[in-house]
Amino acid sequence: MHIFIAGFGCEVNSFVTARATLDDFAGHCLYREGTDPRMATPTNGHSDMVALAQADGHCVLGGTVAFAPPTGPLRLECWQHLRACILNDLRAAGPVDIVLMNLHGATLAEDGSHCEAVLMADIRAALGGDVVVGALLDLHGHLSPGLLESCDLLVAYKHYPHTDIAARAGELYRLAVATGQGRIRPRMVMIPVPAIGAFPTVRPAMADFVDWMGAMEEPHGILSVSLIHGFPWGDHADAGVRALAIGNGDLALAQAAADAIARRFWRERDELALRPIPLDQALAIVAAAPPGPPFVLADGSDNPGGGAPGDATHILRGLIEAGVEGAAVGLLHDPETVADARAAGVGGTFPARIGGKREACSGEPVTGMATVLCLRDDAMQRHCAPETPLLPVGGAAAIRIGGVDVVVTEGRGQTFSPDVYSQMGIDPLSKRILVPKSTVHFFSNFISITDRILYVDTPGGIDLGFRDVQFRHLARPVWPLDPL
């Protein structure tokens, strides 16, 4: 069979001032046919589908693969350019039997368009109804009715952190080939659940939910189930939780499975949702605890992996004001401070003005004399998906201010691993507190050094408490914002 494989996505945060341009894609992942597919995306779902299809002897026709780090809505010219690239690649490929798209699902353009839904509608219109069309989705996507109508198969990651991307890519590929060969007849049903939030599957209740949900799958009945968590900070009418089931030729069976998933999620939503605590409460827990491994105070609201600026100072300032000793914060996006640290040199001091420069939600800069501990341009960290190559941290400096060690970076990126400290000369096991700027993706690597993990409630670009989030397009009423 002839299989066309391409990719596109950017987790868009509607509440930041940044806008995504073609440079954001080019600096992260933008390639055309002929480049190395193993580096197609940082999480490698694309290359898994390519490798499986090639191993089975199918003719793989590669299209543009374009992913940008989470940020604000796409500039219209960027969106239209990438849309045209993928559609032109599809036309140039000639007749195909299967189209597999590696998507994010929460990409929004400046005009409010849900990009993945528009793109898949374009693809379906170009191909007609006989070609099998499937898409791999991040569970933080927006599952709109239009996206559902354009595809024969939609498979989303089941785990958050996303440790199962390769497995889900393989699932989509196998279902698509079986559909193309006439061995199965997928029928999809999606049920909206009026809920938003963060639902990490590393927590026991959500892990049990995923295990229960996955047990529904069997080849002669339910082919696949997914729970879309949604991305509420991408302000869209289709943001929120969605239950998805694919039945083998049986729409009623798919309906029953999706309904069961939606009903159980609604019953257990309070237990499934992440509930961060105030910083003063977290610090009190740390102070009262016996000696042991470090505490992780996760700064999830300033997670660059959700489009936040990564330079919020709320926890850093709180640690300094509380006189906390033995704490390390990072990664904190501040290229100006990295430049100042380079000018001072290792062991030197300089008047620092750290963070608080990108968005109003970041707070005010932390000021004071800082000492340079380490300077590097080649630091690396592990991703939460174990099959993924090491990720570059980029230009970085480790500095000490007010008794707190801070890793500041030229680029904006999420903290996935304690490597961000150890590679910068900071022993994470010697610290009482570690503050990764990440909501959940840090968990898979940090749990190897400590199980003392607290989620801290602070203002930020993805405010987990939704205190100051001014939704304009989100469908209401919705839990937990409204009485339901």
C-alpha positions as CSV (number, residue, x, y, z in Angstrom):
1,M,0.0,0.0,0.0
2,H,1.0,3.6,-0.5
3,I,1.0,5.4,2.9
4,F,1.4,9.2,3.2
5,I,2.8,10.3,6.6
6,A,3.2,13.9,7.7
7,G,2.9,15.9,10.9
8,F,1.9,19.3,12.3
9,G,1.2,20.9,15.7
10,C,1.8,23.5,18.4
11,E,0.1,23.5,21.7
12,V,-1.3,27.0,21.6
13,N,-2.0,29.1,24.7
14,S,-4.5,31.8,24.1
15,F,-3.6,33.8,27.1
16,V,0.0,34.8,26.3
17,T,1.1,37.7,24.1
18,A,3.6,35.7,22.1
19,R,2.7,34.6,18.5
20,A,4.1,31.6,16.7
21,T,6.0,32.3,13.5
22,L,7.7,30.1,10.9
23,D,10.9,30.7,12.8
24,D,9.4,28.9,15.8
25,F,8.8,25.8,13.7
26,A,12.2,26.0,11.9
27,G,14.0,26.2,15.2
28,H,12.3,23.2,16.6
29,C,11.1,20.8,13.9
30,L,10.5,21.7,10.3
31,Y,11.6,19.3,7.6
32,R,10.6,17.9,4.2
33,E,11.0,14.5,2.6
34,G,14.6,13.3,2.5
35,T,15.7,14.4,5.9
36,D,16.3,11.9,8.8
37,P,12.9,10.7,10.0
38,R,14.3,9.7,13.4
39,M,14.4,13.4,14.3
40,A,11.0,14.2,13.0
41,T,9.7,15.2,16.4
42,P,11.2,15.3,19.8
43,T,8.9,12.5,20.9
44,N,9.4,10.4,17.8
45,G,5.8,9.3,17.1
46,H,6.3,10.2,13.4
47,S,9.4,8.0,13.0
48,D,7.6,5.1,14.7
49,M,4.9,5.1,12.0
50,V,7.5,5.5,9.2
51,A,9.6,2.6,10.6
52,L,6.6,0.3,11.0
53,A,5.3,1.0,7.4
54,Q,8.7,0.5,5.9
55,A,9.3,-2.8,7.8
56,D,6.0,-4.1,6.5
57,G,7.1,-3.3,2.9
58,H,4.7,-0.5,2.2
59,C,5.6,2.5,0.1
60,V,6.0,5.4,2.5
61,L,5.4,8.9,1.0
62,G,6.7,11.5,3.4
63,G,5.2,15.0,3.8
64,T,6.2,18.1,5.7
65,V,6.6,17.6,9.4
66,A,6.2,20.9,11.4
67,F,6.1,21.3,15.1
68,A,6.8,24.3,17.3
69,P,7.2,24.6,21.0
70,P,4.1,25.6,22.9
71,T,3.4,29.3,22.6
72,G,0.7,31.7,21.5
73,P,-1.6,31.5,18.4
74,L,0.0,31.0,15.0
75,R,0.5,34.0,12.8
76,L,-1.9,33.6,9.8
77,E,0.9,33.7,7.3
78,C,2.7,30.9,9.2
79,W,-0.4,28.8,9.4
80,Q,-1.3,29.2,5.8
81,H,2.2,28.4,4.6
82,L,2.4,25.2,6.6
83,R,-1.1,24.2,5.5
84,A,-0.2,24.7,1.9
85,C,3.1,22.7,2.3
86,I,1.3,19.6,3.6
87,L,-1.5,19.8,1.1
88,N,1.0,20.3,-1.8
89,D,3.0,17.3,-0.5
90,L,-0.1,15.2,-0.5
91,R,-1.0,16.2,-4.1
92,A,2.5,15.5,-5.2
93,A,2.5,12.0,-3.7
94,G,-0.1,10.9,-6.1
95,P,-2.7,8.2,-5.3
96,V,-2.5,6.9,-1.8
97,D,-4.3,4.2,0.2
98,I,-3.7,5.6,3.7
99,V,-2.9,9.0,5.2
100,L,-1.4,9.1,8.7
101,M,-1.0,12.5,10.4
102,N,1.0,13.0,13.5
103,L,-0.8,16.0,15.1
104,H,-1.0,17.8,18.4
105,G,-4.6,18.8,18.4
106,A,-4.5,22.2,20.2
107,T,-3.2,24.4,17.4
108,L,-5.0,27.7,17.0
109,A,-4.4,30.5,14.6
110,E,-4.7,34.2,15.2
111,D,-8.2,34.2,13.6
112,G,-9.4,31.5,16.0
113,S,-9.2,28.6,13.5
114,H,-8.7,25.1,15.0
115,C,-5.8,24.3,12.6
116,E,-5.8,20.5,12.8
117,A,-9.6,20.4,12.2
118,V,-9.2,22.6,9.1
119,L,-6.2,20.7,7.8
120,M,-7.9,17.3,8.2
121,A,-11.0,18.6,6.4
122,D,-8.8,19.8,3.6
123,I,-7.2,16.4,3.4
124,R,-10.5,14.6,3.3
125,A,-11.8,16.9,0.7
126,A,-8.7,16.3,-1.5
127,L,-9.0,12.5,-1.2
128,G,-12.6,11.7,-1.1
129,G,-14.1,8.9,1.1
130,D,-12.2,5.9,-0.1
131,V,-8.8,6.6,1.4
132,V,-8.2,5.7,5.0
133,V,-7.4,8.8,7.0
134,G,-6.0,8.6,10.6
135,A,-4.4,10.9,13.1
136,L,-2.3,10.6,16.2
137,L,-3.3,13.2,18.9
138,D,-1.8,14.6,22.0
139,L,-4.4,14.0,24.8
140,H,-4.2,17.8,25.4
141,G,-5.8,18.5,22.0
142,H,-9.2,19.9,21.1
143,L,-11.4,17.1,19.8
144,S,-13.9,19.0,17.6
145,P,-16.8,17.4,15.7
146,G,-15.1,18.6,12.5
147,L,-11.9,16.7,13.2
148,L,-13.9,13.6,14.0
149,E,-15.9,13.8,10.8
150,S,-12.8,14.1,8.6
151,C,-11.0,11.0,10.0
152,D,-11.6,7.3,10.0
153,L,-9.3,6.8,13.0
154,L,-8.2,9.0,15.9
155,V,-5.9,7.7,18.5
156,A,-4.7,9.8,21.4
157,Y,-1.9,9.3,24.0
158,K,-3.4,7.6,27.1
159,H,-0.7,8.7,29.5
160,Y,0.3,12.1,31.0
161,P,3.3,12.4,31.1
162,H,3.3,11.2,27.5
163,T,5.3,8.0,28.0
164,D,3.3,5.9,25.5
165,I,3.7,7.9,22.3
166,A,5.4,5.1,20.4
167,A,2.8,2.6,21.5
168,R,-0.1,4.9,20.4
169,A,1.7,5.6,17.0
170,G,1.9,1.8,16.5
171,E,-1.8,1.4,17.4
172,L,-2.9,4.0,14.9
173,Y,-0.7,2.5,12.2
174,R,-2.0,-1.1,12.7
175,L,-5.6,0.0,12.8
176,A,-5.1,2.0,9.6
177,V,-3.5,-0.9,7.7
178,A,-6.2,-3.3,8.9
179,T,-8.9,-0.8,7.7
180,G,-7.2,-0.4,4.4
181,Q,-7.0,-4.2,4.0
182,G,-10.7,-4.5,4.8
183,R,-10.1,-6.5,8.0
184,I,-11.9,-4.0,10.3
185,R,-14.5,-1.3,9.8
186,P,-13.9,1.5,12.4
187,R,-16.8,3.5,13.7
188,M,-16.0,6.4,16.0
189,V,-18.1,8.0,18.8
190,M,-17.1,11.1,20.8
191,I,-18.9,12.3,24.0
192,P,-18.1,15.7,25.4
193,V,-17.6,16.0,29.2
194,P,-18.1,19.5,30.6
195,A,-14.8,19.6,32.5
196,I,-11.4,21.2,32.3
197,G,-8.2,20.8,34.3
198,A,-5.0,18.8,34.5
199,F,-5.4,15.0,35.0
200,P,-1.9,13.4,35.4
201,T,-1.9,9.6,35.0
202,V,1.0,9.2,37.5
203,R,-1.6,9.7,40.2
204,P,-3.1,6.4,41.4
205,A,-6.7,7.4,40.6
206,M,-6.0,8.4,37.1
207,A,-3.7,5.5,36.5
208,D,-6.5,3.1,37.6
209,F,-8.9,4.9,35.2
210,V,-6.5,4.5,32.2
211,D,-6.0,0.8,33.1
212,W,-9.8,0.3,33.3
213,M,-10.4,2.2,30.0
214,G,-7.7,0.3,28.1
215,A,-9.2,-3.1,29.2
216,M,-12.2,-2.3,27.0
217,E,-10.1,-2.8,23.9
218,E,-10.4,-6.1,22.0
219,P,-10.0,-6.8,18.3
220,H,-13.6,-7.9,17.6
221,G,-15.4,-5.2,19.5
222,I,-13.8,-2.0,20.7
223,L,-10.7,-1.3,18.6
224,S,-9.5,1.7,20.6
225,V,-10.5,4.1,23.4
226,S,-9.1,7.5,24.2
227,L,-9.7,10.1,26.9
228,I,-8.9,13.6,25.6
229,H,-8.0,15.8,28.6
230,G,-8.1,18.9,26.5
231,F,-6.1,22.1,26.8
232,P,-8.2,24.7,28.6
233,W,-5.6,27.5,28.1
234,G,-6.2,27.2,24.4
235,D,-9.5,29.1,24.6
236,H,-11.7,27.3,22.2
237,A,-15.3,26.1,22.1
238,D,-14.1,22.5,21.9
239,A,-11.6,22.7,24.7
240,G,-12.3,20.2,27.5
241,V,-12.6,16.5,28.3
242,R,-13.8,14.2,25.5
243,A,-14.4,10.4,25.7
244,L,-13.6,8.7,22.4
245,A,-14.3,5.1,21.4
246,I,-13.8,3.2,18.1
247,G,-16.0,0.1,17.5
248,N,-15.4,-2.5,14.8
249,G,-18.3,-2.0,12.5
250,D,-20.6,-1.4,15.6
251,L,-21.6,2.2,16.2
252,A,-23.8,1.2,19.2
253,L,-20.9,-0.6,20.9
254,A,-18.7,2.4,20.4
255,Q,-21.4,4.6,21.8
256,A,-21.8,2.5,24.9
257,A,-18.0,2.5,25.5
258,A,-17.6,6.2,25.1
259,D,-20.6,6.8,27.4
260,A,-19.1,4.5,30.1
261,I,-15.8,6.4,29.9
262,A,-17.6,9.8,30.1
263,R,-19.8,8.8,33.0
264,R,-17.0,7.3,35.1
265,F,-14.8,10.3,34.5
266,W,-17.6,12.7,35.6
267,R,-18.3,10.7,38.8
268,E,-14.6,10.7,39.7
269,R,-13.5,14.1,38.5
270,D,-12.7,15.5,41.9
271,E,-10.3,12.7,42.6
272,L,-8.8,12.6,39.1
273,A,-8.0,16.3,38.9
274,L,-4.6,17.8,39.9
275,R,-5.1,20.1,43.0
276,P,-2.0,22.3,43.6
277,I,-1.5,23.8,47.1
278,P,-0.3,27.4,48.1
279,L,3.5,27.9,48.4
280,D,3.3,28.7,52.1
281,Q,1.6,25.4,52.7
282,A,4.2,23.5,50.6
283,L,7.0,25.2,52.6
284,A,5.4,24.3,55.9
285,I,5.2,20.6,54.8
286,V,8.9,20.7,53.8
287,A,9.9,22.4,57.2
288,A,8.0,19.7,59.2
289,A,9.4,16.7,57.3
290,P,12.3,14.6,58.5
291,P,15.5,14.5,56.6
292,G,15.4,12.6,53.4
293,P,15.5,13.0,49.6
294,P,14.7,16.5,48.2
295,F,11.2,17.8,47.9
296,V,10.0,18.7,44.4
297,L,7.8,21.9,44.4
298,A,6.5,21.8,40.8
299,D,5.9,25.2,39.3
300,G,3.2,23.9,36.9
301,S,1.6,27.3,36.2
302,D,4.8,28.6,34.6
303,N,5.3,25.5,32.5
304,P,6.8,26.4,29.1
305,G,5.3,23.1,27.9
306,G,1.9,24.7,28.1
307,G,3.0,28.0,26.4
308,A,3.9,29.8,29.7
309,P,6.9,32.2,29.5
310,G,9.0,30.1,31.9
311,D,10.3,33.2,33.7
312,A,7.8,33.6,36.6
313,T,9.4,34.5,39.8
314,H,6.7,33.7,42.4
315,I,8.3,30.6,43.9
316,L,11.9,32.0,43.6
317,R,10.9,35.1,45.5
318,G,9.0,33.1,48.1
319,L,12.0,30.9,48.7
320,I,14.3,33.9,49.2
321,E,11.9,35.8,51.4
322,A,11.3,32.7,53.6
323,G,15.1,32.3,54.0
324,V,15.0,28.8,52.6
325,E,18.4,27.2,52.3
326,G,19.3,24.3,49.9
327,A,16.9,25.1,47.1
328,A,17.4,24.9,43.3
329,V,15.1,26.5,40.7
330,G,15.1,25.9,37.0
331,L,14.8,26.0,34.1
332,L,14.1,29.8,34.2
333,H,14.0,31.5,30.8
334,D,16.1,34.6,31.0
335,P,18.6,35.2,28.2
336,E,19.6,38.6,29.5
337,T,20.7,37.1,32.8
338,V,22.7,34.4,31.0
339,A,24.5,37.2,29.1
340,D,25.2,39.0,32.4
341,A,26.5,35.8,33.9
342,R,28.8,35.2,31.0
343,A,30.2,38.7,31.3
344,A,30.9,38.1,35.0
345,G,32.5,34.6,34.5
346,V,32.4,31.6,36.7
347,G,33.0,32.7,40.3
348,G,32.2,36.3,39.5
349,T,29.3,38.3,40.8
350,F,26.9,40.8,39.1
351,P,23.8,42.8,40.0
352,A,21.1,40.4,38.8
353,R,17.5,41.2,37.6
354,I,16.1,37.7,37.2
355,G,12.9,36.7,35.5
356,G,9.6,38.7,35.3
357,K,10.3,40.1,31.9
358,R,8.0,38.2,29.4
359,E,4.4,38.4,30.7
360,A,2.4,40.2,33.3
361,C,1.6,36.9,35.0
362,S,5.4,36.3,35.5
363,G,5.6,38.7,38.5
364,E,8.4,41.2,39.1
365,P,12.1,40.5,38.5
366,V,14.1,39.2,41.5
367,T,17.0,41.6,42.1
368,G,20.2,41.3,44.0
369,M,23.8,40.3,43.7
370,A,24.3,36.9,42.1
371,T,27.3,34.6,42.0
372,V,28.0,32.6,38.8
373,L,28.4,28.9,39.6
374,C,28.5,27.4,36.1
375,L,28.3,28.3,32.4
376,R,27.5,25.9,29.6
377,D,26.2,25.7,26.0
378,D,26.1,22.0,25.7
379,A,24.0,20.8,28.7
380,M,21.4,18.0,27.9
381,Q,18.4,16.5,29.7
382,R,16.3,13.4,29.3
383,H,12.8,13.6,28.0
384,C,9.9,11.9,29.8
385,A,9.5,9.4,26.9
386,P,12.3,6.9,27.4
387,E,12.8,6.2,23.6
388,T,13.5,9.9,22.9
389,P,17.0,11.2,22.4
390,L,18.5,13.6,24.9
391,L,17.2,17.1,24.6
392,P,19.6,20.1,24.5
393,V,19.2,22.7,27.2
394,G,21.1,25.3,25.2
395,G,23.0,28.2,26.5
396,A,22.6,28.3,30.3
397,A,24.1,29.6,33.5
398,A,23.8,28.4,37.1
399,I,23.8,31.3,39.6
400,R,23.2,31.8,43.3
401,I,21.0,34.6,44.6
402,G,19.7,35.0,48.1
403,G,20.9,31.5,49.0
404,V,19.0,29.8,46.1
405,D,20.6,28.2,43.1
406,V,18.9,29.1,39.8
407,V,19.5,27.6,36.3
408,V,18.7,30.3,33.8
409,T,18.6,29.7,30.1
410,E,18.7,31.5,26.8
411,G,16.0,29.4,25.3
412,R,12.6,28.6,26.7
413,G,12.0,25.0,27.6
414,Q,10.3,22.7,30.1
415,T,12.2,20.9,32.9
416,F,12.0,17.2,32.2
417,S,14.8,15.8,34.3
418,P,17.1,16.5,37.3
419,D,19.8,16.6,34.6
420,V,19.1,20.3,34.3
421,Y,20.7,20.7,37.7
422,S,23.5,18.1,37.6
423,Q,24.7,19.1,34.2
424,M,25.1,22.7,35.6
425,G,27.2,21.6,38.6
426,I,24.3,21.4,41.1
427,D,23.9,18.1,42.9
428,P,20.1,17.6,43.1
429,L,20.4,15.1,45.9
430,S,22.2,17.6,48.0
431,K,19.2,20.0,47.9
432,R,16.2,20.2,50.2
433,I,14.0,21.6,47.5
434,L,14.0,21.4,43.7
435,V,11.6,23.6,41.6
436,P,11.1,22.3,38.1
437,K,9.1,24.5,35.7
438,S,6.8,21.7,34.5
439,T,3.3,20.6,35.3
440,V,3.6,16.8,35.0
441,H,6.3,15.9,32.4
442,F,9.0,16.2,35.0
443,F,7.5,13.3,37.0
444,S,8.9,10.3,35.1
445,N,12.5,11.3,35.7
446,F,12.3,13.0,39.1
447,I,10.5,10.1,40.7
448,S,13.7,8.1,40.4
449,I,15.4,10.4,43.0
450,T,12.4,11.3,45.2
451,D,8.8,10.6,45.9
452,R,8.3,13.8,47.9
453,I,6.5,15.7,45.2
454,L,4.2,18.7,45.7
455,Y,2.3,20.8,43.1
456,V,2.4,24.5,43.9
457,D,-0.4,26.9,43.1
458,T,0.9,30.1,41.7
459,P,-0.2,32.6,39.1
460,G,1.2,31.9,35.6
461,G,0.5,31.4,31.9
462,I,-1.3,28.1,32.6
463,D,-2.8,29.0,36.0
464,L,-4.0,25.6,37.3
465,G,-6.5,27.4,39.6
466,F,-8.1,29.4,36.7
467,R,-8.2,32.4,39.0
468,D,-7.6,35.1,36.5
469,V,-8.3,33.3,33.3
470,Q,-10.7,35.3,31.2
471,F,-12.3,32.8,28.8
472,R,-14.1,34.1,25.8
473,H,-14.7,31.0,23.7
474,L,-14.8,28.0,26.1
475,A,-18.2,26.3,26.1
476,R,-20.0,27.0,29.5
477,P,-21.1,25.8,31.9
478,V,-18.0,23.8,32.7
479,W,-16.6,22.2,35.8
480,P,-14.9,23.4,38.0
481,L,-15.7,27.0,37.0
482,D,-19.5,26.7,37.1
483,P,-22.0,24.9,39.3
484,L,-23.0,21.7,37.7
